[in-house]
Amino acid sequence: MSDKKKIRSMPSALQQAAFAELEFSSDSLTLRELAGCAIVRAHGFGDTKRAELPEKTGDASGTDTVILCIRPGEWLFISEVVGAQDLLKRAHAEIQDQNCIVDNMSDGFAVFRLQGNGSPWLLCKLSGLDFLAGRAAGQHCARTKLGQVAVVIHYHQAENKAFVFDLLVDRSYARYLWELLAASAPHADELALTFGAAA
């Protein structure tokens, strides 16, 4: 069995937390869990220039596979179609540094996709970052906290051409974060209805 098939056959983070609902919709947003994503963390300690990797914290490149620079010398490789073993090989090839750590984090994260006009309002409500203004920057990522939980947020264009926010959170917090987002959605709906897609 390939590693991709193995990941997809595992229960999702929400299923593992005995939560049956994997999709939630309100008047202005949709939230769903992306099960089976391959995620590899790479941390290089050398000063070697890596031409194919985004070098600035918050930068992101690619579509699938996407590479997020989450801090200087540290990246997340994420794919919905490529298996973790292939991602591990790619990360090793990209880093080309003996002083590096490359880990398969696929079973350590839950990934939630948030889209719709209310999405940036919801994230602004729960975080100190300005996700409304941040949309002008195009594809990028940020590390923040939502309800005291550390989250990596990737803003990008999805396969349906709509811009979305993908939230990566430790699996152990998946149910808590999901319930927090769902409980906060009505206020995000109200803000989106009142102020629209304000910049």
C-alpha positions in Angstrom: 0.0 0.0 0.0 1.4 3.4 -1.0 1.9 6.0 1.8 -0.7 8.2 0.1 -3.3 5.4 0.2 -2.3 4.7 3.8 -2.8 8.3 4.9 -6.2 8.5 3.1 -7.3 5.2 4.8 -6.6 6.6 8.3 -9.4 8.4 10.1 -9.3 12.2 9.7 -8.5 14.3 12.7 -12.1 15.1 13.3 -13.2 11.5 12.9 -10.5 10.4 15.3 -11.9 12.9 17.8 -15.3 11.3 17.4 -16.8 14.2 15.5 -19.0 13.2 12.6 -19.3 16.5 10.8 -16.5 17.2 8.3 -18.1 20.2 6.7 -19.9 23.3 8.1 -21.6 26.2 6.2 -23.0 29.4 7.3 -24.5 32.4 5.4 -21.0 33.7 4.4 -18.5 30.9 4.7 -17.8 27.2 4.3 -15.4 25.2 6.5 -14.3 21.6 5.7 -11.6 19.3 6.7 -9.1 18.2 4.1 -8.2 14.7 5.0 -5.2 12.9 3.5 -2.9 15.8 3.0 0.8 15.0 2.9 2.8 17.5 5.0 6.6 17.5 5.4 8.6 19.9 7.6 12.1 20.9 6.6 14.5 22.9 8.7 17.9 23.8 7.3 20.7 25.2 9.5 23.2 26.1 6.8 23.5 29.4 4.8 23.3 27.8 1.4 21.0 29.6 -1.0 18.0 27.4 -2.0 16.8 28.7 -5.3 13.6 26.7 -5.4 12.4 27.6 -1.9 10.7 30.8 -0.7 13.3 32.5 1.5 11.2 35.2 3.2 9.0 34.3 6.2 5.4 34.3 5.1 6.2 33.6 1.4 4.6 30.6 -0.3 5.2 29.1 -3.7 3.6 26.4 -5.9 0.1 25.1 -6.2 0.3 21.4 -5.4 2.9 20.8 -4.0 3.0 24.1 -2.1 5.9 25.3 -0.1 5.4 27.6 2.9 8.3 29.5 4.5 7.2 29.6 8.1 10.4 31.1 9.6 13.9 31.6 8.4 15.3 28.3 7.2 12.1 26.4 7.9 9.5 25.2 5.4 6.3 23.2 5.1 5.8 21.1 2.0 2.1 20.4 1.5 0.2 18.3 -1.1 -3.2 17.0 -1.6 -2.1 14.6 -4.4 1.6 13.7 -3.8 2.4 11.1 -1.1 4.5 11.8 1.9 7.5 9.7 0.8 7.7 11.6 -2.5 7.5 14.9 -0.5 10.3 13.7 1.8 12.5 13.0 -1.2 11.7 16.4 -2.7 12.4 18.2 0.5 15.8 16.5 0.8 16.6 17.4 -2.8 15.5 21.0 -2.3 17.5 21.6 0.9 20.7 19.9 -0.2 22.2 20.7 3.2 23.8 18.1 5.5 22.7 20.2 8.5 19.0 19.8 8.1 16.0 18.0 9.6 13.2 16.7 7.3 10.2 15.1 9.0 6.9 13.6 7.8 4.3 15.5 9.7 1.3 14.2 7.8 -0.3 12.5 10.7 0.5 15.4 13.1 -1.7 18.1 11.6 -5.3 18.6 10.8 -6.0 20.8 7.7 -9.2 22.9 7.5 -10.2 24.9 4.4 -12.2 28.1 5.0 -13.7 30.0 2.1 -16.3 32.6 1.4 -16.8 36.4 2.2 -17.0 35.8 5.9 -13.7 33.9 6.1 -11.4 36.8 6.7 -13.9 38.3 9.2 -13.9 35.1 11.1 -10.1 34.9 11.2 -9.8 38.6 12.2 -12.3 38.0 15.0 -10.1 35.2 16.5 -6.6 36.5 15.7 -4.6 39.7 16.0 -3.7 39.7 12.2 -5.5 41.6 9.5 -6.7 38.9 7.1 -8.9 41.4 5.2 -6.0 43.6 4.1 -3.7 40.5 3.8 -5.7 39.3 0.8 -4.0 42.0 -1.4 -0.7 40.2 -0.9 -1.8 37.2 -2.9 -0.6 33.7 -1.9 1.1 33.8 1.5 1.2 32.2 4.9 1.3 33.3 8.5 1.7 31.7 11.9 -0.7 33.0 14.5 -3.0 31.9 17.3 -6.7 31.3 17.0 -8.4 30.9 20.4 -4.9 30.4 22.0 -4.1 27.5 19.6 -1.1 27.8 17.3 -2.2 27.7 13.6 -0.4 28.1 10.3 -2.7 29.8 7.8 -2.1 29.6 4.1 -4.0 32.0 1.8 -4.1 30.8 -1.8 -6.1 30.1 -4.9 -7.8 26.6 -4.7 -8.5 24.3 -7.6 -11.9 26.0 -8.2 -10.1 29.3 -8.6 -11.6 30.7 -5.4 -9.2 32.1 -2.8 -9.3 30.1 0.4 -7.6 30.0 3.8 -6.1 26.6 4.7 -5.6 26.2 8.5 -3.0 23.8 9.7 -3.4 22.9 13.4 -2.0 20.1 15.7 -4.4 17.1 15.5 -5.0 17.2 19.2 -6.7 20.6 18.9 -8.7 19.8 15.8 -12.1 19.4 17.4 -11.6 22.4 19.7 -10.7 24.7 16.8 -13.5 23.4 14.6 -16.1 24.1 17.3 -14.6 27.5 18.0 -14.8 28.4 14.3 -18.4 27.1 14.0 -19.5 29.0 17.1 -17.9 32.2 15.9 -19.3 32.0 12.3 -22.6 33.9 13.0 -20.8 37.0 14.0 -18.5 36.7 10.9 -21.7 36.4 8.8 -23.0 39.6 10.4 -19.8 41.5 9.7 -19.6 40.2 6.1 -23.2 41.3 5.6 -22.7 44.7 7.1 -19.3 45.6 5.7 -18.9 43.2 2.8 -15.4 42.4 1.5 -13.9 45.5 3.0 -10.2 46.0 2.4 
